[in-house]
């Protein structure tokens, strides 16, 4: 017959040390918190921020838009405003995000030189379209003459899916900042 911890014959059950009970309780609590966090609304976005937005509910950006896109951007001006660099390369990196969060980073280059690198906020998702507002300028480069470039602020952009691996980007100023300079680009997935 099996013996108890105290060496006397018994039923074969032993008393568990306290650390085993604590470990079991911590494991069960962690499991319940994880399941509860998945089921509850994430109003504070702490789950999405900690998981690099891998969960479906952490993402409003359709999968067809995700990735890195590159192409030529063309600037068109008006009598009031002219384009310093009428044509240059534009790269968009679109990541998972919810509306109101930073979803896109853009980089404009001319002959391999950085013109402007910016961060954009997802403001709305339409049928085959993303609507963005420029969040802030990350980095400003130099023009062909070595002069510093001042990146445009207060811009909005519409990103439209035009094919399985193609996007069209139309950028313009907001009602307050619209000088008449508009940027358009046709991009392909890298």
MARGU-347379 format. One record per residue (C-alpha): residue in three letters; residue number from 1; x, y, z. Coordinates in Angstrom, 1 decimal. Layout:
BEGIN
{resn: ala | resi: NUM | x: X | y: Y | z: Z} $
...
END
This chain:
BEGIN
{resn: unk | resi: 1 | x: 0.0 | y: 0.0 | z: 0.0} $
{resn: unk | resi: 2 | x: 1.4 | y: 3.5 | z: -0.9} $
{resn: unk | resi: 3 | x: 2.6 | y: 5.6 | z: 2.0} $
{resn: unk | resi: 4 | x: 1.6 | y: 9.2 | z: 2.8} $
{resn: unk | resi: 5 | x: 4.3 | y: 11.9 | z: 3.1} $
{resn: unk | resi: 6 | x: 4.6 | y: 11.1 | z: 6.8} $
{resn: unk | resi: 7 | x: 5.6 | y: 7.5 | z: 6.0} $
{resn: unk | resi: 8 | x: 2.3 | y: 5.8 | z: 7.2} $
{resn: unk | resi: 9 | x: 0.2 | y: 3.7 | z: 4.9} $
{resn: unk | resi: 10 | x: -2.6 | y: 5.6 | z: 3.3} $
{resn: unk | resi: 11 | x: -4.6 | y: 6.2 | z: 0.1} $
{resn: unk | resi: 12 | x: -1.6 | y: 7.2 | z: -2.1} $
{resn: unk | resi: 13 | x: -2.4 | y: 10.9 | z: -2.2} $
{resn: unk | resi: 14 | x: 0.2 | y: 13.3 | z: -1.0} $
{resn: unk | resi: 15 | x: -0.1 | y: 16.8 | z: 0.2} $
{resn: unk | resi: 16 | x: 1.2 | y: 19.3 | z: -2.4} $
{resn: unk | resi: 17 | x: 3.7 | y: 21.8 | z: -1.3} $
{resn: unk | resi: 18 | x: 2.4 | y: 25.4 | z: -1.3} $
{resn: unk | resi: 19 | x: 4.6 | y: 26.5 | z: -4.3} $
{resn: unk | resi: 20 | x: 2.8 | y: 24.0 | z: -6.6} $
{resn: unk | resi: 21 | x: -0.6 | y: 25.5 | z: -5.6} $
{resn: unk | resi: 22 | x: 0.7 | y: 29.0 | z: -6.3} $
{resn: unk | resi: 23 | x: 2.2 | y: 27.9 | z: -9.7} $
{resn: unk | resi: 24 | x: -1.1 | y: 26.3 | z: -10.7} $
{resn: unk | resi: 25 | x: -3.1 | y: 29.4 | z: -9.6} $
{resn: unk | resi: 26 | x: -0.8 | y: 31.7 | z: -11.5} $
{resn: unk | resi: 27 | x: -1.1 | y: 29.6 | z: -14.7} $
{resn: unk | resi: 28 | x: -4.9 | y: 29.5 | z: -14.5} $
{resn: unk | resi: 29 | x: -5.1 | y: 33.2 | z: -13.8} $
{resn: unk | resi: 30 | x: -2.9 | y: 34.0 | z: -16.8} $
{resn: unk | resi: 31 | x: -5.0 | y: 31.8 | z: -19.0} $
{resn: unk | resi: 32 | x: -8.3 | y: 33.4 | z: -17.8} $
{resn: unk | resi: 33 | x: -6.8 | y: 36.9 | z: -18.3} $
{resn: unk | resi: 34 | x: -5.7 | y: 36.0 | z: -21.9} $
{resn: unk | resi: 35 | x: -9.1 | y: 34.6 | z: -22.9} $
{resn: unk | resi: 36 | x: -10.9 | y: 37.6 | z: -21.2} $
{resn: unk | resi: 37 | x: -8.7 | y: 40.1 | z: -23.0} $
{resn: unk | resi: 38 | x: -9.4 | y: 38.5 | z: -26.3} $
{resn: unk | resi: 39 | x: -13.2 | y: 38.5 | z: -25.7} $
{resn: unk | resi: 40 | x: -13.5 | y: 42.0 | z: -24.2} $
{resn: unk | resi: 41 | x: -13.4 | y: 45.2 | z: -26.2} $
{resn: unk | resi: 42 | x: -10.0 | y: 46.8 | z: -26.4} $
{resn: unk | resi: 43 | x: -10.9 | y: 50.4 | z: -25.7} $
{resn: unk | resi: 44 | x: -7.4 | y: 51.2 | z: -24.5} $
{resn: unk | resi: 45 | x: -5.7 | y: 49.4 | z: -27.4} $
{resn: unk | resi: 46 | x: -3.2 | y: 47.9 | z: -25.0} $
{resn: unk | resi: 47 | x: -3.6 | y: 44.4 | z: -26.6} $
{resn: unk | resi: 48 | x: -3.1 | y: 45.8 | z: -30.1} $
{resn: unk | resi: 49 | x: -0.1 | y: 47.8 | z: -29.1} $
{resn: unk | resi: 50 | x: 1.6 | y: 44.9 | z: -27.3} $
{resn: unk | resi: 51 | x: 1.0 | y: 42.3 | z: -30.1} $
{resn: unk | resi: 52 | x: 2.1 | y: 44.4 | z: -33.1} $
{resn: unk | resi: 53 | x: -1.6 | y: 44.4 | z: -34.3} $
{resn: unk | resi: 54 | x: -1.6 | y: 40.7 | z: -35.3} $
{resn: unk | resi: 55 | x: -5.2 | y: 40.2 | z: -34.1} $
{resn: unk | resi: 56 | x: -7.9 | y: 40.8 | z: -36.7} $
{resn: unk | resi: 57 | x: -9.8 | y: 43.2 | z: -34.4} $
{resn: unk | resi: 58 | x: -6.6 | y: 45.3 | z: -34.1} $
{resn: unk | resi: 59 | x: -6.8 | y: 46.1 | z: -37.8} $
{resn: unk | resi: 60 | x: -9.1 | y: 48.2 | z: -40.0} $
{resn: unk | resi: 61 | x: -6.7 | y: 48.1 | z: -43.0} $
{resn: unk | resi: 62 | x: -7.7 | y: 45.5 | z: -45.6} $
{resn: unk | resi: 63 | x: -5.0 | y: 42.9 | z: -46.3} $
{resn: unk | resi: 64 | x: -4.8 | y: 44.0 | z: -49.9} $
{resn: unk | resi: 65 | x: -3.2 | y: 47.3 | z: -48.8} $
{resn: unk | resi: 66 | x: -0.6 | y: 45.9 | z: -46.4} $
{resn: unk | resi: 67 | x: 3.0 | y: 46.0 | z: -47.4} $
{resn: unk | resi: 68 | x: 5.5 | y: 48.2 | z: -49.1} $
{resn: unk | resi: 69 | x: 4.6 | y: 50.0 | z: -52.4} $
{resn: unk | resi: 70 | x: 6.9 | y: 52.1 | z: -54.7} $
{resn: unk | resi: 71 | x: 6.4 | y: 54.2 | z: -57.8} $
{resn: unk | resi: 72 | x: 6.7 | y: 57.6 | z: -59.3} $
{resn: unk | resi: 73 | x: 4.9 | y: 60.5 | z: -57.7} $
{resn: unk | resi: 74 | x: 4.1 | y: 63.5 | z: -59.9} $
{resn: unk | resi: 75 | x: 3.5 | y: 67.0 | z: -58.4} $
{resn: unk | resi: 76 | x: 1.2 | y: 69.4 | z: -60.2} $
{resn: unk | resi: 77 | x: 1.2 | y: 73.1 | z: -59.1} $
{resn: unk | resi: 78 | x: -0.8 | y: 76.2 | z: -59.8} $
{resn: unk | resi: 79 | x: 0.0 | y: 79.9 | z: -60.4} $
{resn: unk | resi: 80 | x: 0.1 | y: 80.4 | z: -56.6} $
{resn: unk | resi: 81 | x: 2.4 | y: 77.4 | z: -55.9} $
{resn: unk | resi: 82 | x: 5.0 | y: 75.6 | z: -57.9} $
{resn: unk | resi: 83 | x: 6.5 | y: 72.2 | z: -57.4} $
{resn: unk | resi: 84 | x: 10.2 | y: 72.1 | z: -56.4} $
{resn: unk | resi: 85 | x: 10.6 | y: 68.5 | z: -57.6} $
{resn: unk | resi: 86 | x: 7.8 | y: 67.7 | z: -60.2} $
{resn: unk | resi: 87 | x: 8.7 | y: 63.9 | z: -60.3} $
{resn: unk | resi: 88 | x: 10.3 | y: 61.8 | z: -57.7} $
{resn: unk | resi: 89 | x: 10.1 | y: 58.3 | z: -56.2} $
{resn: unk | resi: 90 | x: 7.5 | y: 57.6 | z: -53.5} $
{resn: unk | resi: 91 | x: 7.5 | y: 54.6 | z: -51.2} $
{resn: unk | resi: 92 | x: 4.6 | y: 53.8 | z: -48.9} $
{resn: unk | resi: 93 | x: 4.8 | y: 51.3 | z: -46.1} $
{resn: unk | resi: 94 | x: 1.3 | y: 50.3 | z: -45.0} $
{resn: unk | resi: 95 | x: 0.9 | y: 48.4 | z: -41.7} $
{resn: unk | resi: 96 | x: -2.0 | y: 47.1 | z: -39.7} $
{resn: unk | resi: 97 | x: -3.8 | y: 49.8 | z: -37.7} $
{resn: unk | resi: 98 | x: -7.2 | y: 50.9 | z: -36.5} $
{resn: unk | resi: 99 | x: -8.8 | y: 54.2 | z: -37.5} $
{resn: unk | resi: 100 | x: -7.2 | y: 57.1 | z: -35.7} $
{resn: unk | resi: 101 | x: -3.8 | y: 55.4 | z: -35.5} $
{resn: unk | resi: 102 | x: -0.6 | y: 55.8 | z: -37.6} $
{resn: unk | resi: 103 | x: -0.9 | y: 53.3 | z: -40.4} $
{resn: unk | resi: 104 | x: 1.4 | y: 54.6 | z: -43.1} $
{resn: unk | resi: 105 | x: 5.0 | y: 55.8 | z: -43.4} $
{resn: unk | resi: 106 | x: 6.0 | y: 57.5 | z: -46.7} $
{resn: unk | resi: 107 | x: 9.4 | y: 58.3 | z: -48.1} $
{resn: unk | resi: 108 | x: 10.0 | y: 60.6 | z: -51.1} $
{resn: unk | resi: 109 | x: 13.3 | y: 60.4 | z: -52.9} $
{resn: unk | resi: 110 | x: 14.9 | y: 62.1 | z: -55.9} $
{resn: unk | resi: 111 | x: 18.0 | y: 60.4 | z: -57.4} $
{resn: unk | resi: 112 | x: 18.5 | y: 58.4 | z: -54.2} $
{resn: unk | resi: 113 | x: 18.4 | y: 61.5 | z: -52.0} $
{resn: unk | resi: 114 | x: 15.8 | y: 61.7 | z: -49.3} $
{resn: unk | resi: 115 | x: 13.3 | y: 64.6 | z: -49.8} $
{resn: unk | resi: 116 | x: 10.8 | y: 63.8 | z: -47.1} $
{resn: unk | resi: 117 | x: 9.8 | y: 61.0 | z: -44.7} $
{resn: unk | resi: 118 | x: 6.4 | y: 61.3 | z: -43.0} $
{resn: unk | resi: 119 | x: 3.9 | y: 59.4 | z: -40.9} $
{resn: unk | resi: 120 | x: 0.2 | y: 59.2 | z: -41.7} $
{resn: unk | resi: 121 | x: -2.9 | y: 58.5 | z: -39.7} $
{resn: unk | resi: 122 | x: -5.7 | y: 56.3 | z: -40.9} $
{resn: unk | resi: 123 | x: -8.9 | y: 58.5 | z: -40.8} $
{resn: unk | resi: 124 | x: -11.3 | y: 56.3 | z: -42.7} $
{resn: unk | resi: 125 | x: -11.6 | y: 53.0 | z: -44.7} $
{resn: unk | resi: 126 | x: -13.9 | y: 53.0 | z: -47.7} $
{resn: unk | resi: 127 | x: -14.8 | y: 50.5 | z: -50.4} $
{resn: unk | resi: 128 | x: -11.3 | y: 49.8 | z: -51.9} $
{resn: unk | resi: 129 | x: -9.9 | y: 53.1 | z: -50.4} $
{resn: unk | resi: 130 | x: -8.0 | y: 54.3 | z: -47.4} $
{resn: unk | resi: 131 | x: -8.2 | y: 57.9 | z: -46.3} $
{resn: unk | resi: 132 | x: -5.1 | y: 59.4 | z: -44.5} $
{resn: unk | resi: 133 | x: -4.1 | y: 62.6 | z: -42.8} $
{resn: unk | resi: 134 | x: -0.4 | y: 63.5 | z: -42.4} $
{resn: unk | resi: 135 | x: 0.5 | y: 62.9 | z: -38.8} $
{resn: unk | resi: 136 | x: 4.0 | y: 64.5 | z: -38.8} $
{resn: unk | resi: 137 | x: 7.2 | y: 64.8 | z: -40.7} $
{resn: unk | resi: 138 | x: 9.8 | y: 62.3 | z: -39.5} $
{resn: unk | resi: 139 | x: 12.8 | y: 63.6 | z: -41.5} $
{resn: unk | resi: 140 | x: 13.5 | y: 66.2 | z: -44.1} $
{resn: unk | resi: 141 | x: 16.2 | y: 65.9 | z: -46.7} $
{resn: unk | resi: 142 | x: 18.0 | y: 68.3 | z: -49.1} $
{resn: unk | resi: 143 | x: 17.2 | y: 69.4 | z: -52.6} $
{resn: unk | resi: 144 | x: 19.5 | y: 69.2 | z: -55.6} $
{resn: unk | resi: 145 | x: 21.1 | y: 72.5 | z: -54.7} $
{resn: unk | resi: 146 | x: 21.9 | y: 71.3 | z: -51.2} $
{resn: unk | resi: 147 | x: 19.2 | y: 73.5 | z: -49.6} $
{resn: unk | resi: 148 | x: 17.1 | y: 71.9 | z: -46.9} $
{resn: unk | resi: 149 | x: 13.6 | y: 70.8 | z: -48.0} $
{resn: unk | resi: 150 | x: 10.6 | y: 71.8 | z: -46.0} $
{resn: unk | resi: 151 | x: 8.0 | y: 69.0 | z: -46.2} $
{resn: unk | resi: 152 | x: 4.4 | y: 70.0 | z: -46.6} $
{resn: unk | resi: 153 | x: 2.1 | y: 69.7 | z: -43.6} $
{resn: unk | resi: 154 | x: -1.6 | y: 69.5 | z: -43.2} $
{resn: unk | resi: 155 | x: -2.0 | y: 67.0 | z: -46.1} $
{resn: unk | resi: 156 | x: -4.7 | y: 64.4 | z: -46.8} $
{resn: unk | resi: 157 | x: -4.3 | y: 61.4 | z: -49.1} $
{resn: unk | resi: 158 | x: -6.7 | y: 58.9 | z: -50.7} $
{resn: unk | resi: 159 | x: -5.1 | y: 55.5 | z: -51.4} $
{resn: unk | resi: 160 | x: -7.1 | y: 53.5 | z: -53.9} $
{resn: unk | resi: 161 | x: -6.6 | y: 49.8 | z: -54.9} $
{resn: unk | resi: 162 | x: -6.4 | y: 49.8 | z: -58.7} $
{resn: unk | resi: 163 | x: -5.4 | y: 46.1 | z: -59.1} $
{resn: unk | resi: 164 | x: -4.2 | y: 43.1 | z: -57.2} $
{resn: unk | resi: 165 | x: -0.7 | y: 44.7 | z: -56.8} $
{resn: unk | resi: 166 | x: -1.4 | y: 48.3 | z: -57.7} $
{resn: unk | resi: 167 | x: -2.4 | y: 51.4 | z: -55.7} $
{resn: unk | resi: 168 | x: -3.1 | y: 55.0 | z: -56.7} $
{resn: unk | resi: 169 | x: -2.3 | y: 57.8 | z: -54.2} $
{resn: unk | resi: 170 | x: -3.8 | y: 61.2 | z: -54.5} $
{resn: unk | resi: 171 | x: -2.5 | y: 63.8 | z: -52.0} $
{resn: unk | resi: 172 | x: -3.7 | y: 67.3 | z: -51.4} $
{resn: unk | resi: 173 | x: -3.8 | y: 70.0 | z: -48.8} $
{resn: unk | resi: 174 | x: -6.7 | y: 70.3 | z: -46.4} $
{resn: unk | resi: 175 | x: -9.2 | y: 73.2 | z: -46.8} $
{resn: unk | resi: 176 | x: -6.9 | y: 75.4 | z: -44.7} $
{resn: unk | resi: 177 | x: -3.5 | y: 74.3 | z: -46.1} $
{resn: unk | resi: 178 | x: -4.5 | y: 73.7 | z: -49.8} $
{resn: unk | resi: 179 | x: -2.1 | y: 75.9 | z: -51.9} $
{resn: unk | resi: 180 | x: -3.1 | y: 74.1 | z: -55.0} $
{resn: unk | resi: 181 | x: -0.1 | y: 71.7 | z: -55.1} $
{resn: unk | resi: 182 | x: -1.3 | y: 68.2 | z: -55.5} $
{resn: unk | resi: 183 | x: 0.7 | y: 64.9 | z: -55.7} $
{resn: unk | resi: 184 | x: -0.4 | y: 61.8 | z: -57.6} $
{resn: unk | resi: 185 | x: 1.3 | y: 58.4 | z: -57.7} $
{resn: unk | resi: 186 | x: 0.8 | y: 55.0 | z: -59.2} $
{resn: unk | resi: 187 | x: 2.5 | y: 52.4 | z: -57.0} $
{resn: unk | resi: 188 | x: 3.3 | y: 48.7 | z: -57.3} $
{resn: unk | resi: 189 | x: 3.9 | y: 46.3 | z: -54.4} $
{resn: unk | resi: 190 | x: 7.6 | y: 45.5 | z: -53.7} $
END
